[in-house]
Amino acid sequence: MARQMRRTRLAIIGFGRLGRACAMALRDSPEFELAGVVLPARAATPLPHPFERAPAAPHVRELKHVDAALVCVPALEVLGVAREILQQRLPVVECAILEDSALKAHHEALGVAARHHDVAAVVGAGWDPGALQLVHRLFELLIPHGQTDTGKHPGLSLHHTAAVERLPGVTAALACESRAADRRMQRYVYVQLAKGADAAGIERALRADPLHAGEDLFVFPVEDLAALEAAGSGLVLERRGTGEAGAHQSLLLEARFDAATFAARIMLDAARRLPQLKAGAHPYSLWR
């Protein structure tokens, strides 16, 4: 009879929105288990449902059989907390939202601490920083001569939304607008269709409408518009090639998501790679 593989035991440091998202991601992963949660001594216990039975302690050394730690505290606290965990010779994964010189100094300081204690740390293993930067680099690799425009969420247009909802076969709609890097207006239209409606025909009708003249129009049929509107974060990322790159080269990423959930999944992926990393601090990478 085959032996069951031992699951990696992860401690979660902090239990705010990101910490809870990490705990939920751990529940769905067969290769990990929750070793416990580290909370300030003043924090209320037990933990909220469905984690009432998970061990909770004011310090990671009070938890049993911890293999690595996910640091889920505010960005300005990450360095101090991560250093303290590295002193216990435990690998860490963190996703502090820092930029430019602050991120560089943070990475270097964690690298010094990790090498001193002979363990690995993964820096910036979240959505942003983290996975979003990898998407940026991929777009720039594929279109080396061009401009990139990023919007956290497109602006809503009630007038355009109402016009779309009047089309036969459309039960609900949401029209958004965004300005591209070349200042050209772009329109993103989400349509919830009636049963049997012709999605292609509705898109043709939208493109023929003078209301959208002079705009780049993107039409996205969705099953549940209410769920889309409830999504926590939005992103529109577009890279357009210049003349040197060749005609009509463009890449578009349009997304709606819960940022904490995405960050938690990236952190687990980083934790999966920890055993293969040398001592020191490493930026998150999908290809490691």
N, C-alpha and C positions, 0 to 999 in steps of 0.2 A: 504494500500500500504506500503510495507516494506521500512524502512528508509535506505538510502545508508550509508554505513560505512564510517566514516571520514578517509581520507588517512593521513598517517604519513608524516609530512613535514620535509625534510632533507636539511640542508645547506651543500654545498661542500666548503671546505677550500683549496684553490689552484686549478688551472685549467690547470695543465700540462697534461701529458699523462694519469696518473691515474685519475685525476679529470674529464677529458673528458670521460674516460671509465665509471666512476661512473654515470655521467649524462646520458650516453646512457643506462646504466642498469636501471636507474630510469624510463626512458621513457617506458621500457618494463614491468614494474612492476605495477599492478593495486593497490597495497596497499600503494605505496609511491608516493610522488610528490616532485618536486624540489622547495624548498623555496627560493633558490637563491645561488649565488656564492660569496665567499669572495676572493677579489683580493687585492694586494698592491695598494695603492693610485696611483702609477705611471703606473699601468698596463693599457693597451689599452682597451677601451670599445666602442661599445657593444661587447658581446661575439661572437665567431665564429659560423657560421651556423652548426647545426640548433637550436642554443640556443640564438639567437639574442634578443629575448624578455624576457629571464630569468632575474630576478633582479640581479644586481651586486653591491657590496658595499665593502668598505675597512675594515669593521668590522661586525661580525655576529650580533651585537646588532642593526644594522641598517636594518636588514631584518625582515620581519613580520612573526609572527606565526611559529617560528622554534621549532621543537620538539627534534631534535638531530643534531649532526654535524659529517660529514665524513672528517677526517683530511688527506689531500692529498698533503702535503708539503714534501720537502726533509727530510730524517731521522733525521739529526742533528737539524732541526727546530721543530720537532714534539712535544717534551716535552714542550717547551715554548708556542707554539700555543695552545696545548691541555689544559695546565694550565689556559690560558687566557679564553678559552671557558668554562671550568669548573667553573670559577668565576662567569659566567653568569647563573650558575645552569642549564647548558645544558649537557646532556649525550654526550659522544664522542665515535667514533670508529676510530681506527688508525691501520696502518699496517707497521710501521717503520721496516726497514731491519736492525736489530741489532742482535748480537750474544753474548752468554756466559755471562760474568760479566756485559757487557754494557746493555744487554737486561734485566738482573735481576735488575740492578740499575734503569733503565728506568721504569720498572714495579712498583717497590717500590715507586718511586717518584710520579708516576701518581696515585698510590693507596692512598698516603697521601693526595694529592690534591682532589681526588674524594670524599674521606670520609669526608674531612673538609667541602666541599660544599654540601654533602649529595646527590650526583648523582653517576651514574655508568659510567664506561669507559671500553671498550673492547680493549685489547692490542694484537697486532700481528694478526689482523684479515685480513690476506692476503693469498697469495699463499705460499710464503716462506719469513718470517715465517708465520705459519698458517696451511693451509690444508696439505701441504707436510709433516710437522712433524706428523700429525695424520696418514698419510699413513705409514710413517716409524714405528710408534708405533704399528699399526695394523700388519704389516709384522713381527715385532719382537714378538708380542703376539702369532701369529700363528706358527712361527718357532723360539722358544726361544733360541735354540742353533744353531748358524750359523753366516754367514758373510753377510754384506750388502754392495753393490757396487752401487754408484750413479754417473752417468755422465750427465752433463748438455746437451750435444748433442753428438751423435756418430760421429766419423770421416768419411768423404766421401772416397770412393774408386772408382776412375774412371775406373780402369781396370776391377773390378768386375761388375760395372754398365754396361759397354760395353758388357761384356759376357752375362749378363742376357738379354739385349735388343736384342740379336741375336736369342733368343728362339722364335719359332713360337707361335703366339698368344699374345706376349708381345709387346705393342705399345710404352711403355716408362718404364724406371726403374730407381731406385735410390738404390745403395748398400752402406751401412755404416758399420763401424766396431767399436767394443768396447772391452776393456779388462775387464773380470770379476774379482771378488775378488780373485779367485784362479789362476789368470793369464791366464786362458783359453780364447782364442779368440772367440768372438761372432760376428756373421754377421746378420745384419738386412737388409732385401731386400724388397723394396716397388715396386710393379708391377702394372702398368696400363694395363689392358687386352683388347684385341680386342673383339668385340661383338661375343658371343658364344664360347669364349675360355674356355678351361678346366683348372680351377684354380688348382685343385688337381693334374692334370697331370703335370702342370708346376712346382709345388712344388716338385713332385717326380723327375723330371728332374734336378732340382737344387740340390737336396740332393745327386743325383747320380754323379754329376759333380766332378771330382777330384780336381777342383779349391777350393772346399769347404771342402776338407778332413781335419779332425781334428778340425773342427769348430762347435760351436753350431749355428745352422741356424734357423732364424725366418723369415717367409715369410708373408707379409701383402699386400693382394690385395687392391688397392685404386681406387676410381673413377676418381680423378683428381690429377695427380702428380704435376702439376704446382702449384695448390693451396697448396699442402703439402709443397713444397719447399719454398713457400712464407710465411709459418707460422713463427711467431716471435720467438718462443722458443721451445726447444726440451729437453726431459728428458728420461733417461733410468735408472730405479731403479730395482735392482734385489737383492733378499735375497736367499741364498743357505744354506740349513741345513748341519750341520756337521754330523759325524757318530752317535753322541748321539741323534740326532733328528730323525733318521730313514732314510732309503735309498730314494734317489731321491726326496727329498722335496725341492721345489723352488717356488718362487713367482716372477713375472715379471710385471712391469708397464712400458709401452712404450707410450710416449705422445708427441704430438706437439700442441702448443697452443699459444695464446697471453697472456703473463703474466699479463698485466694491466687489461685485460678483466676478467681473473679469479680472480684477487685480488678484483676488483670492486664487483663481484658477492658474494664473501665471505664477504665483508664489508656490503653489504645489508643484508645478512643473519644474521650477528652480530647485525645490527640495529633492525632487527625483534625481537631479543631476549632481547633488552634493558629493556622493561617494566617489565620483570620478574626478573631482577638482583637487588641485594642489592647495596647500595652505596659502592664504591671502585673500584679497577681495577681487571678485570677478563681476563684470557687468553681465546682465541677463542676456542670453542668446538662445534663439530657437535651434541653432545648428550645432550646439556644443555636444 
